[in-house]
Amino acid sequence: QVQLVEFGGGLVQAGGSLRLSCAASGRTFRRYHMAWFRQAPGKEREFVAAISWSGGSSYYADSVTGRFTISRDNGKNTLYLQMNSLKPEDTAVYHCAAQHRDTTVSLGAGNYEYWGRGTQVTVSS
């Protein structure tokens, strides 16, 4: 079973930066597309960014394009999300998720099989 654990959330002022990490278990990390989703209080879960199994293709929500960067290190079984120029509306619980590469990389939460517990990101004004 794939286990995902997020790290790096915290409190930051608007305009600041945070780097989230997601550690995955096992040797099969390279077989999965990976993504970040977030959910703010009172809102539905929202796609943030995704990256293909090889790291060759990345996808971003319009709201974070130019500010966030998704990356992965398959040798370390780790997914990252570098978040710059943070805004109060970025406040949410951020989850990493895994989708098997047999399927085309998706931006829909329903297509991801494995999920991390989430890490809280709070951006103050």
C-alpha positions in Angstrom: 0.0 0.0 0.0 1.2 3.5 -0.8 1.5 5.8 2.1 1.8 9.6 1.7 2.8 12.0 4.5 3.0 15.8 4.0 5.3 18.1 5.9 6.1 21.8 5.8 2.8 23.6 6.5 2.7 26.6 8.8 1.8 30.2 9.3 3.3 32.8 7.0 2.5 36.4 6.2 1.2 37.5 2.8 4.0 37.6 0.3 6.0 35.0 2.0 7.0 31.5 1.0 6.6 27.9 2.1 7.9 24.6 0.8 5.7 21.5 1.3 7.0 18.0 1.0 5.2 14.7 0.6 7.1 11.5 1.5 5.9 8.3 -0.3 6.6 4.8 0.8 7.9 1.9 -1.3 9.7 1.5 -4.6 6.7 2.3 -6.8 6.7 6.1 -6.4 8.0 6.4 -10.0 4.9 4.6 -11.3 2.5 7.3 -10.1 1.5 10.7 -11.2 1.4 13.0 -8.2 -0.7 16.1 -7.3 -1.4 18.7 -4.7 -5.0 19.6 -3.7 -6.2 22.0 -1.1 -9.4 22.6 0.8 -10.3 25.8 2.6 -12.9 26.1 5.3 -16.4 26.1 3.7 -15.1 25.3 0.3 -14.8 22.2 -1.9 -11.5 20.5 -2.5 -9.5 22.4 -5.2 -6.8 21.2 -7.6 -3.5 23.0 -7.1 -0.8 21.3 -9.2 0.1 18.0 -10.7 3.2 16.3 -12.1 3.7 13.3 -14.3 5.4 10.2 -13.1 8.7 11.1 -14.7 8.5 14.8 -13.8 8.4 15.7 -17.5 5.0 17.4 -17.4 3.5 19.8 -14.9 0.1 21.3 -14.5 -1.2 24.2 -12.4 -4.4 25.8 -11.4 -4.8 29.3 -12.8 -4.9 30.7 -9.3 -1.3 29.6 -8.5 0.4 29.7 -11.9 3.6 31.7 -11.7 3.7 31.5 -7.9 3.8 27.8 -7.1 6.2 25.1 -8.5 5.6 21.4 -8.2 8.5 19.0 -8.4 9.5 15.5 -7.5 12.6 13.5 -6.7 12.0 9.9 -7.6 15.2 8.8 -6.0 14.0 10.1 -2.7 10.3 9.2 -3.2 9.4 12.7 -2.4 7.0 15.3 -3.9 7.4 19.0 -3.4 5.4 22.2 -3.7 7.3 25.5 -3.6 4.8 28.3 -2.8 5.9 31.9 -3.3 4.1 35.2 -3.1 1.5 33.6 -0.8 -1.9 35.2 -0.5 -4.5 34.9 2.3 -6.7 33.0 -0.2 -4.1 30.3 -0.3 -5.0 29.4 3.3 -6.1 25.7 3.3 -5.2 22.2 4.2 -2.9 20.9 1.5 -3.0 17.2 0.5 -0.7 15.3 -1.8 -2.2 12.5 -3.8 -1.1 9.7 -6.1 -2.6 8.4 -9.4 -1.2 5.4 -11.2 0.6 6.3 -14.4 -1.4 3.8 -16.5 -4.0 6.5 -16.6 -3.4 10.0 -18.1 -2.5 12.5 -15.5 -5.7 14.1 -14.2 -6.7 17.3 -12.5 -9.7 15.7 -10.8 -9.5 14.6 -7.2 -11.7 11.6 -7.9 -9.0 10.1 -10.1 -6.4 9.9 -7.4 -6.2 6.7 -5.4 -4.0 7.5 -2.5 -4.0 10.6 -0.2 -1.9 12.1 2.5 -3.2 13.3 5.8 -2.8 17.0 4.8 -0.8 19.9 6.2 -2.2 23.2 7.2 -1.1 26.4 5.4 -2.2 29.7 6.9 -1.4 33.0 5.2 -2.1 36.1 7.3 -2.7 39.6 5.9 
